[in-house]
């Protein structure tokens, strides 16, 4: 049986918690932040957990994670 390759874009963007949930950085934080208010910037700091439907797809991209 051949080994499965991990999607290289996924390994750069996602991490797994100890219970198997998927963590990702919050979108919309790179540029054009002057149009967002302070509350938006503050609440989107750090990482967030992905929804179950999205996490299932991401786990297929990373078979050995």
Secondary structure, DSSP 8 states (H G I E B T S, - for coil): -------HHHHHHEEE-TTS-EEEE-SS-SS-GGGS-HHHHHHT-SEEE--HHHHHHHHHH-TT-
